[in-house]
Amino acid sequence: MSVISRKHLLWSAALGGLVFFSAVFAKQAAAPSQLEPTREEIKAARISVAMLKELHYEHKKLNDSLSSQIFDRYIKDLDSTRGYFLASDIHEFEAYRHQLDDDLMRGDLSHAFTIYARYQQRANQRIDFVLKQLNKGIDRFDFEQNDYLETKRDNAPWASSSDELDKIWLKRIKSAVLSLRLSGKKNEDIAKLLTKRYETQRNNLNRNKADDVFQVFMNSFTETYDPHTEYFSPRSSENFNINMSLTLEGIGAVLQGEDEYTKIVRLVPAGPAEKSKQLKPGDRIVAVAQGNEDFVDVIGWRIDEVVDLIRGPKGSTVRLQVLPANAVDEHQTKVINIVRNTIKLEDQAAQKRVMTITRNDKTYKIGVIKLPTFYADFAAMQAGDPNYRSTTRDVLMLINQLKEEKVDGLVLDLRNNGGGSLSEANSLVGLFIDSGPTVQVKTASNEVEVYSDSDGAVAYDGPLVVMVNRLSASAAEIFAGAIQDYGRGLVVGSTTFGKGTVQSLRDLNHGQIKLTEAKFYRISGASTQHKGVEADVLFPNILQGTEIGESALEHALPWDTISPVRYMSYGSYQRQLPLLRVKSAQRQKEDPDFRYLNEQIALAESLKKDTRISLNEEKRRQEQDELDAKRLAIENERRKAKGQELLKSWREAEAANDEETPEDFSDPNKKEKPEDEAFVTEAAQILLDATESGSKATQDVVAKRQP
């Protein structure tokens, strides 16, 4: 899934949320000359319109209705916090609301560039205003007043005057200064940091080229079709592989810009970042350091420049200063050390282990296969290497090894598996069924292709549980959905990502366009798009669907159904599910790691409800102390239940959690973090519950097939 930002190569650079500025005066910069589209961009716009009309899955009409959506998207991409444009600007631009469709068909980009020019003007005005205010000195700010900064302004009314914007920006400055003071920085250091940050942001704003503006506008256009249809400028096409856009060389993470921040979208399986167990989706990178060198502040940087800073030689260390996804204040950062490394196929390969579960004085052996991605060594395959590696081949080998160890059941862990090879998902399903269809693919021309397994062989016919979470996507959803539809196994965890569309990359005269041309459908006829695969038994989910997943994306294609294909079911878990859910819920209630996660989720949800940040220093410190106390209490409750030593402070708890992460990630038998291991253990318990309850899908998997 491509995640190159549709706006942020420009927007982050363009002071998307200039909260931090210098107290040191800088001369007002001369206004840059207005940018104009090139002939190549004009032609590319017309070609893109034709391609979307002809090839996109939805066949949307480019009319006044879509033009209105493009208009709103473009304004939001430029100024999502409504801190630059005035109400009078928006009123003036309303004349273009229903003209952008005609503009695009003609290749007329003048209105789009006019809007950007006004944005650039307003952003520079804001910078000049802030500098003049901060020139009076940081010491002048009064942090004893009971004032607040509103953090959610995406739907706020547009400011009616510059004076109204001034008040908003003064609060932003105070919040920025206060955050840095709370992090322990002195006023002198704050001034230096904000000066450099400000200068970088202004330079980025004023050195944008026509290509940058064109890319932002074109993606405001393509995004109205669906979030995975994107335009790439020639520079973006050269710098980033579309299937792994913005993959950081050396650490394995996928980025996108969000306001002035660089946000982690997902971690590449088996990459250094994923193995560190410290970076998580939603975390924001605020500074980068090479080895023991000083940190370089990257707030407001272009995302491609952040990538360049994180890249480095294999074996070298990069330090990231990160603002966790659940942080309520900008000073709550942590430092993560990551050793850059090359991600090899064998690092992403399936791995196995055996865990033991004792119940009623009987010990069971449960095989666990962790599958980070659906892979195949296509180069070796094309070269005729008979020993080429692939998901299906590796899992088959592991299954045979586990059968020799006489396991009583199998847990297939697809958590955080973002997908990969469709053919491997198809053939992997075949290891668990005799033969039959696995997935349907419907094209924009309404043609439906059915993928099937036809070898008639079953590698494993015993009890099976498939683990998924919100980051299980695409091919992982196809596999989980097929296992669920066949009644071949249970799916446990949380609702999956919901990425049920297929994209292709097309060359343009100027850049490339990636567009959605097909959708996946389960053999039952239900799409995996938007809804994802719903787990039979639920686990706590720290990644909420309102923030991550297809349903969290604007203009995502809807869930729908097509005709099911004929297939033979292995039975059904429906009668067993109520009991399985009750038993699992009871264990989760009693397990300290599950309680810990549920309390963490509840705390995070409560923090999200507050959209105001206090500008009173004493109150802000008090709020932070109270939050640290809550987090410490949650951690100590878990430690007490496990008979571990209680901790005295939240800082001590953070250090203890970091120590739980092993330094050597090469051992495939390494234990997960306690809460992750609890998930695997519970999956095994559910498998045994299902077996003991006499489910046809587990005990009579082959003998009692039903039509």
N, C-alpha and C positions, 0 to 999 in steps of 0.2 A: 504494500500500500504506500503510495507516494505521499509525502507530507511536506514537500517544499511549500513555503508559505505563499499564499496568493496575494499578500500585501506587504509582508514584513521585510523583504529585502529592501523595500523603500521605507515602509512605515516605521519600523524600529529606528531607522536612521533619521527619520523625520520627526523625532521627538514625540513619539506616540503617547507618552505620558511623562512629560518633562517634570518630574517631581523633584529632581535634585539639581541644585545650581550652586554657583560659586558666590562667595561674599567678596570676591575680588573683581574690581571693575574691568571690563573689557570694552574696547572701542566698538561702536556700532558698525556692523559689517555692511558693506554696500549690497544693495538688493541685486540678486542674480538676474540675469536676463531670462526672459520667458522662454521655456523650451518649446520646440515644435516637433511634430511627428515627421518621420522620414518617409520617403516613397516606399521603402521596403515594408515599413510598419503599416502603412495604408493598405498595401496589397495583402499583407498577412491578415489584416482584419477581415477583408472581404472573403479570403479563402477560408478562414476559420468559420465564418458565418455559414458558408456553403457546406463545409464538412459537418458541422453540428446539425444542420437541417437534414442532411442526407444520411449520416451515420449514427448519430446519438440514439441511444435506446428509447428515449422518451418521445422523440420527434416533436419537440415543443415548437410552437409557432413564435417567431420573433415578431412580436406585435407591441402595442402600447402597454398591455398588461405586463409583459416581460420587461419592457423598457423601464417601467416604474420600479420593478424589483432591482434591475441593474443600477438605477439611480440611487436607491436606498443603500445598496450594498457598497457602492463606490464611496458615498459619503461616509459610511461607517468604517470602511477600510482606511480612509484617510484620517478620520477624527472620531474614534469610537468612544472617547471619554467626553466628547462635546466640550473641549477646552480651547478650541482654536476658532472655528467658524462662529460668526454672529448670526442671530436670527435673520438679520437683513441679508446676509450672504445666502442663506438657505432659501429665503423668499425669492431672491434674484435667480437662483439656480432652478427653481421650480419650473421655469420656462422650458428647461431641457428635459423634464421628467418623461415626457412622451415623445421625445425626439431621438433618443439614443438608439432605438431600433432602426430608424431610417438612417441615422448616422453610420451605424455599423455596416449596414448593407451597402452603403455608398463608399465606405472606407473613410468617412469624414470624422476625424478625431479632434476637431477643433474645440468642441464643447468640453470634452474630457480633459484636454490640456488647459483650458481656461479655468476649470474648477480646480485643477491641481495648482495652477499659478496663484490663485487666491489663497489656497491652503498654505503654500510656501510663504506667501506674504504674511499671513496671519501668524504662522509659527515663528517667523523672524521677529515680528512685533512682540510676541509673548516673551521671546528670549531677551530682547532689548529691555522690556519692562522689568523682567526679573533681575537682570544685571543691575539696573539702576536702583532697585530696591535693596538688593543684597550688598551693594556698595556702601550702604550705611552701616554694615557690620552685623555679624551673626549675634553678637552680644545684646543687641537691642531687642531681640525677640523675647516676648513675655510668655513664659510657659506656666504661669500661675492662673491664667484665665480658664474658665470652663467652656472651652470651645471644641468643636469637632470638625473633622474632615469627612465628607461623604465619599466613600470609596466606589460606590456603584452609580456611575453617571451615564451609562449607555442609553438610558431612556429619559434622562433629565431634560427639562426645557432648554432650548438654545438660549444662550445669554443675549440679552437685548442690547447690551452696550459694552464698551471696553471696560468701563468702571466695574461692571458686574463680573467680567472675567478677571479683573485685577484682584477682586476679593477671593475668588476661587483659587487663583495662583498663589496668593499670599499664604493661604492655608496649606497648599501643597508644599511650599518652601519650608514652612514651620514644621510640618510633619517629617520632611526629609532630614532637616537639621536635628530634630528631636530623636529620630530613629538612630542616627549616627552617634549622638550623645549617649543614648542608652546602650549602644554597643561598646562604649568605653573610649571612644575617640575624643581627642581634644579639639577645641575650636580651630586651632591652627591647622591640624590635620584634616578637619572637615572641610575647611576652605580650599586646601590643596586638592583634595579628592573631588570636590564638586566642581572646581575650576576645570580640571582635566576632563571630567565627565561632560560638562557643559560644552567645552570647546570641541570635543569629539562629536557630540550630537549635532552641533551647528554646522561643523564641517561636512558631516555626512548629509545633512539636509541640503546644503547648497552645492554639493558636487554630484547630485543625482543627474542622470542623463535621460534623454528621451526614451531610451530602452526601459529604464526603470519605471517611468510613468506609464508607458505602454503596457508593461507587464502587469502593473497593479490594475489598470482599467480593464485589460483583457480578462483578468482573473475575476474581477467583479462581474464581468459578463458570463464567463464560463461557469462560475460557481452557482449561478441561478439555474443551471441545468442539473447539476448535482455536485457534491463536494469533492469528487474524485476526478472531475473533468477540469483540466488545468492547461494553461498556456505557459511555455517556457521560452524565455528569451534565448538568443544564441549563447550568451554567457552562462546562463543557468543550464542549458543543454550540455555544454562542454564540461562544466564543473561537477555536475551531479548525475549519478546513475539514477534513472527514474524509478527503478524498482526498489532502491534503497536511498532515496533522496536524503541528503544531509546526514548521511551516516558518517560519524566522526572517525576518521582514520586513526586507528590506534586504541580507541576506547570502546567503540561499538555502542553508539547511542544515536537516536534519531531526534532531531530538533525541529522546532518551528518558533517563529517570533510571536510574542503575545504582549501587546503594549510595548513597553520599553525593555522587556525581559526576553531572554532566550530560554524557552521551556523544553524540558525533556518530554517527548511524546511517547517513545517506547525504547526499550533496550534490546539490542541485537542479541539473540540467544547465544550463550557461551562466550560473549565478549567480555573484556575486562570490566566494563561498567556493571554488567549483569552479575558477574561473579563477585563483585565487591559487596553485593547485598546492601549497598548504602544509597545508591541513586534509585529514584522511583519516578514513574510517569507523573507529570505535574510539577516536579521540582524545577526551580528556575536558577540558572547559572548567572551569578552577578559579577564574578571576577575569576580570572584565570592566572595561574603562575606556573612557570617552568621550573621544575625541581625546587630548589630552596630560594629562588629569586622572589622578588616582591610581586604581590598580586597586581594585575592590570584590571582595572574596573571596566566591565563590558556592558554596563547598562546603557541602552540606547544605541549599541553598535549594530551595524549591518550583520545579518546572520551569517553571511558567507565569510566575513572577517572573523567572527567568533570561531567558526570552523577552522579557519587557517591557524588561529592561535592555539587551538587544542591539538591540532595535528602535530606529529613529531616522530622521531626515530623510534623503532621498536626497542623496547627495554628502558626507554627514558620515562621519567615520572612527570605527570602533569597534576597540579593541584587545582581543584575547583572549589570556589566558595559558592555555596548553594543555599538558596532560600527554599526550605521544604514546602511542599504543596499545601500543607495544613498550617503554615505560619500565618499568624494574624498581624505581624508587624515586620517591617523590613530589616530590623536589626537581629532577627532570630535566625542568623545564618549558621552554617556548619561547614567545616573544611573536609574535603574528601580527597585522599591521595589515590591516584590510579596509575599503574604502570602500563604504558602503551604496549600493545602486542598485536600481532596479526591473527585474525580469526580464521582458523583452518576448518576444513570440512569435518575432520575427526573431532574437533571441539564441539561441533553442533550435532554430532551423531547421537543416536539413541543410546541410553545407558540403562543398566539393570542393577537391581539389588534385591535381596530377600529380607523381609521383615517378619518377625514372629508376633503373633497375637495369642494370648492365653485367655480362655474363657471356659468356665465350668470344668476346671482342672484339665483341660485339653489344650494343647499347643498347636496352632495352625501356622503354616508357612505361606506367606503371600508374596508373590512376585510383583515387583514394581518396575515398570519401564518408563523412564522419563524421555519425552520426545520434544526437543526444543523447537523443531521446525520440520517441514516436509522438504527433503533435499534429495538430490541425485547428482552424481558426478557426470554431467553430460559430456564433458570433454573426454573422459575415459571411456564412456559408453560409445561415443562416435568413433573413437580410435580402435574400437573392437576389443577392449580389455575385458576378458571374461570375468574378472574379479572387481569390476567397478562397484562403487558403494552407492547405496540408495537407502531411503527410509525403509522400504518394504524388505529389502534383503537383510538389512541390519536387524530389524525387529524380528524377522523370521529366525535368524540365528540366535537371538536372545531368548525367544520363546522356546526353542529347542533346548537351550541350556537350562532354562527354568523348569521345563518338563523333566529333565534328567534329575533335577534337584527335588522333584516331586512336590511342587507347590500346590496348594489347595485352591488357589484363585489368582487372578491377575488384575492389577491396577495399572491402567495406562494413563500417565500424567501428561495432559496437553495444556496445562496452565502456562500462560504467557506465550503460547505457540501462535505466532502471527500468520501462519499459513506457509505457502510455498508452492510446490509442484502439485497441480491438480491430478496428474496421472498417478503420482505416488499416493495421494489420498484415496483414489479409486482402487489401486492395487492393495493398499493396506487394509481396506474394508474386506477385500477378498480373503485375507488371512483368517477371518472370523466367520465367514459364511461359505456355503457350498458354491453357490453361483447366484447371479442376479444383478439387477441394476443398482447403482450406488448414488448417482446424482443426475439431475437434468440441467441442461444449459439452454436457455431461450435467448435467441438473438434479436436484434432490432427489427429484423424482417419476419419475426414471429415463428421462426423455425426452431424446433426443439430437438436437441441432440441428447441422447441418453448414454451415459457412461456405464459400463457393466463389467462385472467379474465373471469370467466364463470358464475358469480352469477346473471347477468342480472339486478342488481340494480345500480342506480346512486345516489350518496349521494349529489352531487352538479352539477347542469346543467346550472349555470349562467356564466357570463363573468369571464374569468380566465387569469391571467398573471403569468408566472413563471420567477423569477429572478435568474440569474446565474452569476458566474464570473470565472476567471481563476482557482480558487481553488475548483470549483464544479467538482467532479470526480466520476467515476465508477457508482454506483447505482444512483447518482444524475443525471448523464448524460443519463442513461437509461430512467429515468422518464421524463426528459425534452425532450428527443428525441421522446418518445412515444406521449406526449402531442402535440408536433409540427407535427408529422406525421399524427396524427388523425385530425389535424386542430381544436383541442379542445381548444386551448389557444395560446397566444403569449408567446414567450421566449424573454426576454430582458436582457441586460447586456453586457457581453463580451464572446468570445469563451471559452468554458470550457476546462478542463485539457487535455482531450484526452486519458484517461486511459481506454482502451477497451479490456483488457486481463484478463485472469483468471489464478491464480497460485495455486499450491498445494505444500505441504511440505512433503518431503520424508526423512526417516531416512537412514543414512549411517552407516557403521561400525565405522566411526569416524566423528561425526558431522552430519549435515543435509544439504539437498539441496532443495531450493525452485525453482520450474521451471514452466514456462508458458505452460499450456496445452490446453487453449481454448481462443476464442475471442468472444466479444459481437457484435451483429449486430442489427440494428434497424429493425422494421417491414417493412420498405421501402427497406431493403437489404443493406443499407449503414452501415459501421462499425463506432463505436464511437472512435476507436483507432486512435491516432495521430491527426486527425483533430478535434476531439471533436464535440460538438454541437454548431453550429453557431447561435448567437442570431438574432432574427428578427429585433430588434431595438438595436443599439449599445450605450453603455455608455463608458465614459473614463475608461481606464484600466491601473492602476499604475503598475500592474504586467505584464510585457511584455512577450509574448510567446517565445521570443528568450532566455529567462532566466529561466522561470518556465513553466512546463507543459511537456507533453509527447514529443512534437516536439523539445524540448530543450535537450532531452536525446539522447546520442549516441546509435546507433544500435536499436532504437525503431522500433517495428514492423510497417510495412506500413499500410496506410489506403487502404481498398479495399471493394468490394461489393460481396454479394451473392444474390440469388434469393429472391425477396420480398415475403411476405406471404399475403394471401388474407385478407383484412380487409375493414371495411366500414368507409369512411371518414365522418367527421362532417362538411365538407366544407373547405374553403380555405381563407387565409388572403392575398393571393398574390395581388389581386387588390387593397387592402387597404394599403399595406405596403409602397408604395412610399409616400402617403400622411401622414401616421403615422410617417414615418422617418423624413419628412420635418418639421412637427409640433414639434416633440420631439427635433430635432436639434435646432429649433428656441428658444424653452424654455431653452434648455441647454446653448445656447449662452447668454441668458439674465440672467440666474441664477448665483449669485455670487459664490455659492459652486461648481458648475460645471466649471465655469471659473477658479476658484482656482485650481481644480484638473488638468485641462488641462494645466495650466501654470506650475504646479509642474511637470507634465509628460514631458513637453517640456524642462524644466530646467534639469531634470535628464538625458534626452537623450543627451543634449548638453554636459553634464559633462562626459558621457561615451565615447565620441569621443576622448577625450584627454587621451592618454595612457602614458603621461610623467608627472612626478612630479618634480617640481623645487627643487633644493638643495640650492637655495639662500634664506636665511631667510627673508630678506626684501620683496622679491617678493612673497614668500609663505604667509607671513602675509597679503600682499596686496591682493593676490588672495582670501584669506579667508574672508577678510573684504568685498571684492566685492561680494562674494557669499552670505555672511550674508545680505548684503544690498539688493540683488535680492530677497532673501527669505522674508525679511521684507516687501519689496514693494508688493510682491504677497499677503502676509497676510493682510497688511493694505488696499489693494485694496478691498479685500473681506469685511473687517470690515467697510470700508467707505460705500460700497454698502448696508450694513445692518444697517447703522446708529450707529455703535458701536465706542467706543473710540479707536483712533489710538495708536499704540505702538511705543516706541522710539528706541527699539533695538531688535535684533533677540533673544537675551537671554530672554528678556521680553516676546517675542512671544512664545518661547518654554515653558516657565513657564505657560503662559495663556492656551496653548493647553493641558498641563498636567492637569490643573485645570478643564478642560472641562470633564475629565474622572471621573465619579462618584465613590465614595469610596464604596458604597453599590451596589453590582452587583446582589443581590438576587431578585430584583424587576423585574418581567418579562415585566412590562410596562415602564421600563426606556427608555429614548430617546437615539437614536444612536448619534454618533458624527455628526456634521452638514453635512459633505459631504456624510455620509452613509444615513442619514435621507433624504437628497436630492434625493438619488437614489430611495428610497421607494416612495417618493412623485411623482417622475417622472413616476415610474411604474404605479401608480394609475392614473396619467393623461393619459398615453397611453391606459390604459384599457377603460377609459371614451371616448377617441378619437375613439377607435375601436367600442365601443357601438354606439356612435352617428353617425358613418359613415355607419352603417347598415350592418356590417359584418355578414355573415351567421354563422360564427363560434361563434358569441356572441349572436345575437338576435334569430337565428333560430337553436340553437344548437341541439335540439331534433327533431323538426318538419321536417327539410329538410336534412336528412342524404342522402349522395350520395354514390354509389358504387365506 
